[in-house]
Amino acid sequence: MNSDVSDNAISPEIFCPLQSHPARRGLDLPTGRIAWQALINRLPQLSTRELEVLLLLGIGASNRRIATRLGVTERTVKAHVAQILTKLGVESRLQAGLVSVVFQLTSQKERELLVAPPRSGIEPKVN
């Protein structure tokens, strides 16, 4: 290891190698914990059904599979996916699926803090 480089100085390209890649132009993917939390904070805007669809997107389910699983038509699933993309402010079902995965990987306590609506001015305690 080079002694000129601090152990704390880690290049963002190590964690986000596509950040500066020319093919990435126009994409606005989150690159840090705060950015992911901002997307997760939008989840309460989703209806219960949209949240179910989002969770299925997170496991890579197709519209057909989602429709079969939820007992609705593919057209209804497409409408839910469009609403999810709009409400989350993402451009594709892949990006929505990534939000789903990040959400599912957070601990239950973190999810409750991130998604729970504020209660009458009382801030939740974080230990």
C-alpha positions as a printed NumPy array, in Angstrom:
array([[  0.   ,   0.   ,   0.   ],
       [  1.268,   3.468,  -0.831],
       [  2.235,   5.341,   2.344],
       [  1.316,   8.676,   0.693],
       [ -2.354,   7.731,   0.709],
       [ -4.335,   7.907,   3.922],
       [ -6.347,   4.821,   4.865],
       [ -9.422,   7.062,   5.012],
       [ -8.904,   8.518,   1.537],
       [-10.836,   6.122,  -0.675],
       [-11.655,   7.181,  -4.179],
       [-15.402,   7.212,  -4.998],
       [-14.578,   5.329,  -8.199],
       [-13.781,   2.257,  -6.101],
       [-17.373,   2.1  ,  -4.92 ],
       [-19.051,   3.66 ,  -7.951],
       [-16.863,   2.754, -10.941],
       [-19.535,   3.832, -13.425],
       [-19.862,   7.288, -11.882],
       [-17.521,   8.863, -14.428],
       [-18.126,   6.382, -17.253],
       [-19.273,   8.058, -20.529],
       [-22.21 ,   5.647, -20.864],
       [-23.573,   6.942, -17.553],
       [-24.33 ,  10.42 , -18.932],
       [-27.886,  11.426, -18.114],
       [-28.319,   8.841, -15.355],
       [-28.846,  10.13 , -11.86 ],
       [-28.266,   7.074,  -9.699],
       [-27.786,   7.568,  -5.975],
       [-24.235,   6.993,  -4.822],
       [-24.347,   7.325,  -1.045],
       [-26.332,   6.367,   2.017],
       [-28.056,   9.761,   2.185],
       [-29.185,   9.514,  -1.447],
       [-30.622,   6.033,  -0.866],
       [-32.374,   7.24 ,   2.265],
       [-33.919,  10.08 ,   0.275],
       [-35.404,   7.525,  -2.129],
       [-36.545,   5.272,   0.699],
       [-38.168,   8.292,   2.354],
       [-40.469,   8.501,  -0.683],
       [-41.891,   5.012,  -0.052],
       [-44.779,   6.252,   2.129],
       [-46.134,   7.946,  -1.014],
       [-46.801,   4.48 ,  -2.468],
       [-50.117,   2.736,  -1.99 ],
       [-50.111,  -0.699,  -0.384],
       [-50.488,  -2.343,  -3.809],
       [-47.687,  -0.226,  -5.305],
       [-45.43 ,  -1.272,  -2.425],
       [-46.244,  -4.922,  -3.144],
       [-45.335,  -4.374,  -6.799],
       [-42.113,  -2.593,  -5.798],
       [-41.059,  -5.49 ,  -3.586],
       [-41.66 ,  -7.905,  -6.466],
       [-39.624,  -5.653,  -8.784],
       [-36.823,  -6.011,  -6.236],
       [-36.664,  -9.755,  -6.865],
       [-36.68 ,  -9.238, -10.628],
       [-40.266, -10.292, -11.276],
       [-41.692,  -9.572, -14.732],
       [-45.008,  -7.784, -15.214],
       [-46.597, -11.13 , -16.068],
       [-45.268, -12.778, -12.92 ],
       [-46.366,  -9.829, -10.771],
       [-49.832,  -9.905, -12.357],
       [-50.206, -13.628, -11.693],
       [-48.942, -13.321,  -8.124],
       [-51.272, -10.409,  -7.285],
       [-54.267, -11.614,  -9.295],
       [-54.451,  -8.55 , -11.544],
       [-53.891,  -7.889, -15.243],
       [-50.529,  -7.007, -16.775],
       [-52.039,  -3.67 , -17.777],
       [-52.756,  -2.941, -14.103],
       [-49.18 ,  -3.886, -13.192],
       [-47.858,  -1.526, -15.883],
       [-49.967,   1.264, -14.384],
       [-48.608,   0.506, -10.901],
       [-45.023,   0.457, -12.193],
       [-45.546,   3.825, -13.911],
       [-46.891,   5.294, -10.66 ],
       [-43.965,   3.849,  -8.698],
       [-41.433,   5.382, -11.09 ],
       [-43.15 ,   8.755, -10.848],
       [-43.518,   8.74 ,  -7.066],
       [-39.947,   7.588,  -6.447],
       [-38.517,   9.889,  -9.106],
       [-36.586,   7.114, -10.852],
       [-36.316,   6.418, -14.576],
       [-36.629,   2.645, -14.86 ],
       [-37.981,  -0.469, -13.226],
       [-34.38 ,  -1.501, -12.602],
       [-33.775,   1.631, -10.541],
       [-37.045,   1.024,  -8.681],
       [-35.962,  -2.563,  -8.063],
       [-32.68 ,  -1.322,  -6.601],
       [-34.607,   0.938,  -4.224],
       [-36.603,  -2.136,  -3.203],
       [-33.447,  -4.145,  -2.539],
       [-31.856,  -1.369,  -0.474],
       [-35.088,  -1.002,   1.484],
       [-35.248,  -4.737,   2.165],
       [-31.607,  -4.83 ,   3.267],
       [-32.12 ,  -2.176,   5.91 ],
       [-32.924,  -3.447,   9.369],
       [-36.518,  -3.49 ,  10.612],
       [-35.776,  -0.668,  13.061],
       [-34.211,   1.48 ,  10.322],
       [-37.249,   0.824,   8.095],
       [-39.618,   1.941,  10.82 ],
       [-37.632,   5.146,  11.294],
       [-37.315,   5.825,   7.565],
       [-40.867,   5.04 ,   6.498],
       [-42.995,   5.835,   9.528],
       [-44.911,   9.088,   9.168],
       [-43.945,  11.765,  11.71 ],
       [-46.006,  11.635,  14.896],
       [-47.366,  14.963,  16.111],
       [-44.   ,  16.704,  16.272],
       [-42.311,  13.975,  18.338],
       [-39.071,  12.83 ,  16.764],
       [-38.179,   9.129,  17.178],
       [-35.136,   8.417,  19.331],
       [-32.191,   6.825,  17.551],
       [-29.839,   4.915,  19.819]])
